[in-house]
């Protein structure tokens, strides 16, 4: 099994170069915000293990909200973020970018501070790499190659099934499809590659992490019990006085976001904003993201984040000395359906993390209310959302449900025999 990783390179943009950079990035697209996989600067389609990637200018239009909560001013330059999700180690992917597309990347990076013609590109990218506080992958171990091969399998099975004579029993139809797939594989027209061996170091790290985190939480249980009441008293006092800043986003902002959405069955989402001031909120957020990271590494690894099944990849990243938070995801459906999914299923989960941001709809005991104030929450999210200049998806037209179905189709080929009911259920997937 090949595990997936997240890479992210962040750097301040030179003064006066923001619009020139945006113009350069627009040349990489085939539609607003949608990457041309064969663009001349960074041909995303040439990277076999790249699931998603984006280039986004982090220009925080909500910095003025800091004054509303008496937060100290911060040095908050406009940033360029290059991030994505890949098979294998993130550093290996960065190295491959420099090998294949160094001239184009140099054109992009020259708009950033501290980069010139003499700069070692890979070393610079490594120096500006930022790890996520929490990273989510819909299905750990499902590679780009597997997705492509299983999508081809689905197409082949569908074509053959439509050509079968009427009146075949479910078991006979399945047996014919198995023979057809075997023949296509022998002819080299269909590939179903075996998974690569799981890296031993990754396995060891997973086992150790799965053990030591619960042990540490158990050891800290007496502290949590003793501190629960003081914590809740401080939390409620802060919640009652927290500023709620959820004005309706401007029509211009909404139109810019809408222009880059719904070109595919999936969309990108990038939201950026300041954290509430003080160590209380910072350490609360860091602790919560640490706990969420445990669940995304060991619990939510096969198809769902809590009860939400439409997210391919997501990450939470602390930036600017832990003063600001970036949330980026790749999801299926429209933004409204995405937000409704979370509000209806895991509003408490949204509150746990995002209520630590300045202006979030007021919560009760951290988990209650907040996102349940639907209109205020949607205004808040849309206002903090950023247009993504360039977004790439390696498998357009496929949702997380499609990927899971295709994997089930492949798994269903393995048994030589299958009962009538099971055969009918398998055929229904096609």
C-alpha positions in Angstrom: 0.0 0.0 0.0 1.3 3.5 -0.9 0.2 6.1 1.7 -0.7 9.6 0.7 1.0 12.9 1.7 0.3 16.6 1.7 2.8 19.2 0.4 2.6 22.9 0.8 5.0 25.7 -0.1 4.2 29.2 1.2 6.1 32.5 0.5 5.4 36.2 0.7 4.8 37.8 -2.7 7.0 40.8 -3.6 5.5 44.2 -3.3 3.8 45.3 -6.5 3.9 41.8 -8.1 0.6 40.4 -7.0 -1.4 41.3 -10.2 1.5 40.2 -12.4 1.6 36.9 -10.6 -2.1 36.4 -11.0 -1.9 37.1 -14.7 0.9 34.5 -15.0 -1.2 32.0 -13.2 -4.2 32.7 -15.4 -2.1 31.5 -18.3 -2.0 28.0 -16.7 -5.8 27.6 -16.8 -8.2 26.3 -19.5 -11.3 27.8 -17.7 -11.5 30.2 -14.7 -9.4 28.6 -12.0 -9.2 25.2 -13.7 -5.7 24.0 -14.5 -4.8 23.0 -18.0 -3.0 19.7 -17.2 -0.6 20.3 -20.1 0.1 24.0 -19.4 3.6 25.1 -20.2 4.7 26.3 -16.7 3.6 23.3 -14.5 2.1 20.4 -16.5 0.3 18.7 -13.6 -0.8 15.8 -15.8 2.7 14.6 -16.2 3.0 13.7 -12.5 1.7 10.1 -12.0 1.2 10.3 -8.3 -0.4 13.8 -8.0 -4.1 13.7 -7.0 -4.8 17.4 -6.5 -2.9 20.6 -6.6 -3.5 24.3 -6.4 -1.9 27.7 -6.5 -3.7 30.3 -4.5 -2.9 33.8 -3.4 -3.5 34.2 0.3 -4.8 37.8 0.4 -6.7 38.1 3.7 -9.5 40.6 3.3 -10.6 40.0 6.9 -7.5 41.4 8.7 -9.5 44.5 9.8 -11.6 42.1 12.0 -8.6 41.9 14.4 -9.3 45.4 15.6 -12.8 44.5 16.5 -11.5 42.0 19.1 -8.5 44.1 20.2 -6.1 41.7 18.6 -2.6 43.1 18.1 -1.6 43.9 14.6 0.5 41.3 12.8 2.9 41.4 9.9 0.6 39.7 7.4 2.1 39.8 3.9 0.1 38.5 0.9 1.3 35.0 0.4 1.5 32.5 -2.5 0.6 29.0 -1.5 1.4 26.0 -3.7 -0.2 22.9 -2.2 -1.5 19.5 -3.1 -2.0 15.8 -2.3 0.2 13.0 -3.7 1.1 9.4 -3.4 4.2 8.7 -1.4 6.4 11.3 0.4 5.7 15.0 -0.1 9.4 15.7 -0.4 9.7 13.2 -3.3 6.9 15.0 -5.1 8.6 18.4 -4.6 11.8 16.9 -6.1 9.8 15.6 -9.1 8.3 19.1 -9.7 11.8 20.6 -9.9 13.0 17.8 -12.2 10.1 18.1 -14.7 9.1 21.7 -14.5 11.9 23.8 -13.0 11.8 26.6 -15.7 8.1 27.2 -15.2 8.3 27.0 -11.4 11.1 29.5 -11.5 8.9 31.9 -13.4 6.2 31.6 -10.7 8.6 31.8 -7.7 10.4 34.9 -9.0 7.4 36.8 -7.9 8.1 35.8 -4.3 10.5 37.4 -1.8 13.9 35.8 -1.4 13.9 34.1 -4.8 16.1 35.1 -7.8 17.9 33.5 -10.7 20.7 32.1 -8.5 18.3 30.4 -6.0 18.4 26.6 -5.6 14.7 25.9 -6.4 14.4 22.6 -4.5 16.2 23.9 -1.4 14.0 27.1 -1.5 10.8 25.0 -1.7 11.9 22.8 1.1 12.8 25.9 3.3 9.3 27.3 2.6 7.4 24.0 3.1 4.8 24.0 5.8 3.3 20.9 7.3 -0.4 20.7 8.1 -1.6 20.6 11.7 -4.2 18.1 10.5 -4.4 16.2 7.2 -7.3 14.1 5.9 -7.3 11.6 3.1 -10.6 9.9 2.0 -9.1 6.5 1.4 -5.6 5.8 2.7 -3.6 3.8 0.1 -5.8 4.5 -2.9 -3.3 5.7 -5.5 -3.8 7.8 -8.7 -2.8 4.7 -10.7 -5.4 2.5 -8.9 -8.1 5.1 -9.5 -7.3 5.3 -13.2 -7.2 1.5 -13.6 -10.4 0.9 -11.7 -12.2 3.6 -13.7 -11.1 1.9 -16.9 -12.3 -1.4 -15.4 -15.7 0.1 -14.7 -16.0 1.4 -18.3 -15.0 -2.0 -19.7 -17.5 -3.9 -17.5 -20.3 -1.5 -18.5 -19.5 -1.9 -22.2 -19.5 -5.7 -21.9 -22.6 -5.8 -19.7 -24.6 -3.8 -22.2 -23.5 -6.2 -25.0 -24.6 -9.3 -23.2 -27.7 -11.1 -24.5 -30.9 -10.7 -22.6 -32.0 -13.4 -20.1 -28.6 -14.3 -18.6 -28.6 -15.3 -15.0 -26.7 -13.1 -12.6 -24.1 -15.7 -12.1 -23.7 -16.4 -15.8 -23.4 -12.7 -16.5 -20.7 -12.3 -13.8 -18.8 -15.3 -15.1 -18.8 -13.8 -18.6 -17.5 -10.5 -17.2 -14.7 -12.2 -15.3 -13.6 -14.0 -18.4 -13.8 -10.8 -20.4 -11.7 -8.9 -17.9 -9.1 -11.7 -17.8 -8.9 -11.7 -21.7 -8.5 -7.9 -21.7 -5.7 -8.1 -19.2 -3.9 -10.8 -21.2 -4.2 -8.6 -24.3 -2.7 -5.7 -22.4 -5.8 -3.5 -22.9 -6.7 -3.5 -19.2 -4.3 -3.2 -16.3 -5.1 -4.0 -12.6 -1.7 -3.5 -10.9 -1.0 -5.0 -7.6 -0.4 -2.5 -4.8 3.2 -1.6 -3.9 4.6 -2.9 -0.5 3.7 -0.6 2.4 6.8 1.4 3.5 8.0 -0.2 6.8 8.9 3.1 8.4 5.3 4.4 7.7 3.8 1.3 9.3 6.0 1.6 12.4 5.1 5.3 12.7 1.4 4.5 12.4 1.5 1.8 15.1 3.5 4.0 17.5 1.2 6.9 17.0 -1.9 4.8 17.5 -0.5 3.7 20.9 1.2 6.7 22.4 -1.5 9.2 21.8 -4.2 7.3 23.8 -1.7 6.5 26.5 -0.8 10.2 26.9 -4.5 11.2 27.0 -5.1 8.5 29.6 -2.1 9.8 31.7 -3.5 13.3 31.4 -7.1 12.3 32.5 -6.7 13.4 36.1 -5.6 16.9 34.8 -8.6 17.0 32.5 -11.0 16.1 35.4 -9.5 18.7 37.8 -9.4 21.3 35.1 -12.7 20.7 33.5 -14.8 23.2 35.6 -12.3 26.1 35.4 -11.9 25.5 31.7 -15.6 25.6 31.1 -16.0 28.7 33.2 -13.3 30.5 31.2 -14.6 29.2 27.9 -18.2 30.4 28.6 -17.0 33.8 29.7 -15.1 34.2 26.5 -17.9 32.8 24.4 -20.4 35.3 25.8 -18.2 38.2 24.9 -16.8 37.0 21.6 -17.5 39.3 18.6 -19.6 37.8 15.9 -18.6 39.2 12.5 -20.7 37.7 9.8 -21.8 40.4 7.4 -23.1 39.4 4.0 -20.1 39.0 1.6 -20.0 41.5 -1.2 -21.5 40.5 -4.6 -18.1 41.0 -6.3 -16.5 38.5 -3.9 -19.2 36.0 -4.4 -19.1 36.3 -8.2 -15.3 35.8 -8.2 -15.8 32.6 -6.2 -18.7 31.3 -8.3 -16.7 31.8 -11.5 -14.2 29.1 -10.5 -16.8 26.6 -9.1 -18.8 23.7 -10.5 -16.7 23.1 -13.6 -16.4 19.4 -12.5 -18.3 17.1 -10.1 -15.7 18.2 -7.5 -14.6 21.6 -6.3 -11.8 23.2 -4.3 -12.2 25.2 -1.1 -9.7 27.6 0.4 -10.5 29.7 3.5 -8.2 31.9 5.5 -8.5 34.0 8.6 -7.1 35.1 12.0 -7.4 33.2 15.2 -8.8 34.8 18.3 -6.0 36.4 20.3 -4.4 34.8 23.4 -2.8 31.6 24.4 -6.2 30.1 25.6 -7.6 29.9 22.1 -4.3 29.0 20.4 -3.6 26.0 22.7 -7.2 24.9 22.6 -7.1 24.9 18.8 -3.7 23.1 18.7 -5.0 20.4 21.1 -8.2 19.9 19.1 -6.3 19.7 15.8 -4.0 17.2 17.4 -6.9 15.0 18.4 -8.6 15.3 15.0 -5.3 14.3 13.4 -5.4 11.1 15.4 -8.8 10.3 14.1 -7.9 11.1 10.5 -4.8 8.8 10.8 -6.5 5.8 12.5 -10.3 6.1 12.3 -11.5 8.0 9.3 -9.3 6.3 6.7 -11.8 4.6 4.4 -14.4 6.9 2.9 -15.7 9.2 5.6 -14.7 12.1 7.8 -17.2 11.6 10.6 -20.5 11.2 8.6 -19.3 13.2 5.6 -18.3 11.1 2.6 -17.8 13.8 -0.1 -14.2 15.0 0.8 -11.3 13.7 -1.1 -8.6 15.5 0.8 -8.5 18.3 3.4 -6.0 20.1 5.6 -5.8 22.6 8.4 -2.5 24.7 8.4 -1.4 27.3 11.0 0.5 30.2 9.5 2.2 33.5 10.4 3.4 32.4 13.8 0.2 30.6 14.6 -1.9 33.8 14.2 -3.8 32.6 11.1 -5.4 29.4 9.9 -5.8 28.1 6.4 -8.3 25.4 5.6 -8.2 23.8 2.2 -10.2 20.9 0.8 -11.3 19.1 -2.3 -14.9 18.0 -2.2 -17.7 16.7 -4.4 -20.8 18.7 -5.2 -21.6 22.4 -4.9 -20.5 24.6 -2.0 -24.0 24.9 -0.6 -24.4 21.1 -0.5 -21.0 20.9 1.1 -21.8 23.3 3.8 -25.3 21.8 4.3 -23.7 18.4 4.7 -21.5 19.6 7.5 -24.1 21.7 9.2 -26.6 18.8 9.2 -24.2 16.1 10.2 -21.3 17.4 12.1 -22.0 21.1 13.1 -20.3 20.3 16.4 -17.1 19.4 14.6 -17.1 22.6 12.7 -17.5 24.5 15.9 -14.7 22.7 17.7 -12.1 24.1 15.3 -13.5 27.1 13.5 -15.0 28.8 16.6 -11.4 29.7 17.5 -11.4 32.1 14.5 -12.2 35.8 14.9 -15.9 36.6 14.1 -17.2 33.0 14.0 -20.9 32.7 14.9 -21.1 32.5 18.7 -20.9 29.0 20.2 -22.0 27.5 23.6 -19.6 25.1 25.4 -17.5 25.1 22.2 -19.6 22.5 20.4 -23.2 23.9 20.5 -24.8 26.7 18.3 -22.2 28.2 16.0 -22.7 26.5 12.7 -26.3 25.8 13.6 -26.9 29.5 12.9 -26.9 28.6 9.3 -27.1 31.9 7.5 -24.4 33.5 9.7 -22.2 30.5 9.3 -22.5 30.6 5.5 -21.8 34.3 5.4 -18.7 33.8 7.6 -17.4 30.9 5.5 -18.0 32.7 2.1 -16.4 35.9 3.4 -13.2 34.0 4.5 -13.1 31.9 1.3 -10.4 32.8 -1.3 -10.6 32.4 -5.1 -8.1 29.7 -6.1 -6.0 30.8 -9.1 -5.1 27.4 -10.4 -6.7 24.0 -9.4 -5.9 20.6 -10.7 -7.7 17.3 -10.2 -6.1 14.1 -11.7 -9.4 12.3 -12.3 -12.1 14.7 -13.5 -15.7 13.4 -13.5 -15.1 11.0 -10.6 -16.6 11.5 -7.1 -15.5 9.7 -3.9 -18.6 7.5 -4.3 -17.4 6.6 -7.9 -14.0 5.7 -6.5 -15.4 3.4 -3.8 -17.8 1.8 -6.3 -15.0 1.0 -8.7 -12.9 -0.5 -5.9 -15.8 -2.7 -5.0 -16.2 -3.8 -8.6 -12.6 -4.8 -8.7 -12.8 -6.7 -5.4 -15.9 -8.5 -6.6 -13.9 -10.0 -9.5 -11.8 -12.1 -7.1 -14.1 -14.8 -5.8 -14.4 -17.6 -8.3 -17.9 -18.3 -7.1 -20.6 -16.0 -5.8 -24.2 -16.6 -4.7 -27.2 -15.3 -6.7 -27.9 -12.3 -4.4 -24.3 -11.3 -4.2 -23.9 -11.6 -7.9 -26.9 -9.4 -8.5 -25.6 -6.8 -6.1 -22.2 -6.8 -7.8 -23.8 -6.4 -11.2 -25.9 -3.5 -9.9 -22.7 -1.6 -9.2 -21.9 -1.5 -12.9 
